Amino acid sequence: MEAVEYFEVECPEKAGGDYYRRIADVVLLDHNLIRVIWKLHIFIDPRIPLFIATGVTRKLPGIVTLRDFSDVNRKERKVTISIGDEAYLAPLLQILWERFGKERVEQPDRFTIMLNIDEGESKDLEDLPVYDPSFSIYKDLIYALQVIQPEGFKVRRQYYGDGRFYLVASEDTLPENIEELVREKFLLMGESL
């Protein structure tokens, strides 16, 4: 398992900073997120009160397309999709129903889907994006940061995407210069938002 390249907890009280570092270690290990985080900076100041966690992820897995887990065979107006991995069946069916309508999508068994579509509609079907694993990873990261943040910090702002994420939380309203503070924490890691 690769270690996090940069991991700092910034706190005006050394004991509080050490405590939050241990909490963050345990939570990230429990949620199996250490392997996806490349850099993480946590700022906590109970006097303000303010919690800022900024981070950068390692390269995440790419989007899963239809060709990654199935074969597509065309014969006139019938397209048969042979499923090799059921893990993506539910999201695939949802996408096909939305795209072609439920009346044109048949599923005779759990490894076969038949579409009643013309040749133009089936063009590039193999490249159909079915699942984006980064979405669930970012969702898990934000959830873990909410577990790490102090109890009672209910006012939040969060962001994830493009390999970056942050969570800002407070008991009170967030400071007006919060975007500037977040950018400063990214700069401490040698990164930009």
C-alpha positions in Angstrom: 0.0 0.0 0.0 1.4 3.4 -1.0 1.7 6.0 1.7 0.2 9.5 1.6 2.9 11.8 0.2 1.8 14.8 2.2 -0.4 14.6 5.4 -0.4 17.5 7.8 -2.8 18.6 10.6 -2.6 22.3 11.4 -3.9 23.3 14.8 -3.0 26.1 17.3 -2.8 23.4 20.1 -0.2 20.7 19.6 -2.2 18.1 21.6 -5.3 18.9 19.6 -3.4 18.5 16.3 -2.0 15.2 17.4 -5.4 14.0 18.4 -7.0 15.0 15.0 -4.1 13.3 13.2 -4.9 10.0 15.0 -8.6 10.4 14.3 -7.9 11.1 10.6 -5.6 8.1 10.4 -8.1 5.7 11.9 -11.1 7.0 9.8 -9.2 6.9 6.5 -7.9 3.4 7.2 -11.4 2.2 8.3 -12.9 3.6 5.1 -10.0 2.1 3.0 -9.2 5.6 1.6 -5.5 5.8 2.3 -4.8 4.2 -1.1 -6.6 6.9 -3.0 -5.3 10.0 -1.2 -2.0 11.5 -2.4 -2.0 14.7 -0.3 -4.2 15.8 2.7 -4.1 19.0 4.8 -6.4 19.4 7.7 -6.8 22.7 9.5 -8.7 22.9 12.8 -9.1 25.9 15.0 -11.7 25.4 17.8 -11.5 29.1 18.7 -12.9 30.4 15.4 -14.5 27.5 15.2 -13.3 26.3 11.7 -12.4 23.0 10.1 -10.8 22.8 6.6 -9.7 19.6 5.0 -8.1 19.9 1.5 -6.7 17.0 -0.5 -5.6 15.6 -3.8 -6.3 12.1 -5.0 -4.0 9.7 -6.8 -5.0 8.8 -10.3 -8.4 7.2 -10.0 -9.7 4.3 -12.1 -11.3 5.4 -15.4 -14.9 5.3 -16.5 -16.2 1.7 -17.2 -17.7 1.5 -20.7 -20.0 -1.3 -22.1 -17.1 -2.9 -24.0 -15.2 -3.3 -20.7 -17.6 -6.0 -19.4 -19.7 -7.3 -22.3 -19.9 -8.2 -26.0 -22.3 -6.5 -28.5 -23.6 -8.4 -31.4 -25.8 -6.8 -34.1 -28.2 -8.5 -36.5 -30.6 -6.3 -38.4 -32.7 -4.4 -35.9 -31.7 -6.7 -33.0 -28.7 -5.9 -30.8 -27.7 -8.6 -28.3 -25.5 -7.6 -25.3 -23.8 -10.5 -23.6 -22.9 -9.5 -20.1 -19.5 -10.8 -18.8 -19.6 -9.1 -15.4 -23.0 -8.6 -13.5 -21.5 -5.8 -11.3 -22.5 -3.2 -13.9 -25.9 -4.7 -15.0 -28.1 -2.4 -12.9 -26.6 0.9 -14.0 -26.5 -0.4 -17.6 -30.2 -1.2 -17.6 -31.0 2.2 -16.2 -29.0 3.9 -18.9 -30.5 1.7 -21.7 -34.1 2.3 -20.4 -33.5 6.1 -20.4 -31.9 6.1 -23.8 -34.2 3.7 -25.7 -37.2 3.2 -23.5 -38.2 0.1 -21.5 -40.4 -1.2 -24.3 -37.3 -1.6 -26.5 -35.0 -3.3 -23.9 -35.5 -7.0 -23.1 -33.7 -9.1 -20.6 -34.3 -12.8 -21.2 -31.8 -13.8 -18.5 -29.3 -12.1 -16.3 -26.4 -12.3 -18.8 -28.3 -11.2 -21.9 -29.9 -7.9 -22.9 -31.7 -7.5 -26.3 -32.4 -4.2 -27.9 -34.8 -3.5 -30.7 -33.0 -0.5 -32.2 -31.8 0.4 -35.7 -28.3 0.5 -36.9 -27.8 4.2 -36.3 -28.9 4.0 -32.7 -26.5 1.1 -32.0 -23.5 3.0 -33.4 -20.8 3.4 -30.8 -22.8 1.4 -28.3 -19.6 -0.3 -27.1 -18.2 3.1 -25.9 -21.3 3.8 -23.8 -20.1 5.1 -20.4 -21.8 2.9 -17.7 -20.1 3.6 -14.4 -17.7 6.2 -13.0 -15.8 4.8 -10.0 -14.5 8.2 -9.1 -18.0 9.4 -8.1 -18.3 6.9 -5.3 -14.7 7.4 -4.2 -15.2 11.2 -3.8 -18.5 10.6 -2.0 -16.7 8.2 0.4 -13.9 10.8 0.9 -16.4 13.6 1.8 -18.2 11.2 4.2 -15.0 10.3 5.9 -14.1 14.0 6.3 -17.5 14.6 7.9 -16.7 11.8 10.4 -13.3 13.5 11.1 -14.7 17.0 11.6 -15.6 18.1 15.1 -19.0 17.2 16.4 -21.6 20.0 16.0 -19.9 21.5 12.9 -23.1 21.5 10.8 -22.5 24.4 8.5 -20.5 22.9 5.5 -19.2 23.5 2.1 -17.7 20.8 0.0 -16.2 20.2 -3.4 -14.7 17.3 -5.3 -13.6 16.8 -8.9 -10.5 17.0 -11.1 -8.4 15.1 -8.5 -9.1 17.7 -5.8 -11.5 17.7 -2.9 -12.2 19.8 0.2 -14.6 20.1 3.1 -15.1 23.2 5.2 -17.2 23.1 8.3 -18.1 25.3 11.3 -20.6 25.7 14.1 -21.4 29.2 12.9 -21.5 30.8 9.5 -18.4 30.2 7.3 -16.0 33.2 7.0 -16.5 35.4 4.0 -12.9 34.7 2.8 -13.4 30.9 2.9 -12.4 30.3 -0.7 -9.1 32.2 -0.1 -8.5 30.1 3.0 -9.1 26.9 1.0 -6.7 28.1 -1.7 -4.0 28.8 1.0 -4.3 25.2 2.3 -3.9 23.8 -1.2 -0.8 26.0 -1.7 0.7 24.6 1.5 0.6 21.2 -0.3 2.2 22.7 -3.4 -1.1 22.5 -5.2 -3.7 24.8 -6.6 -7.5 24.6 -6.6 
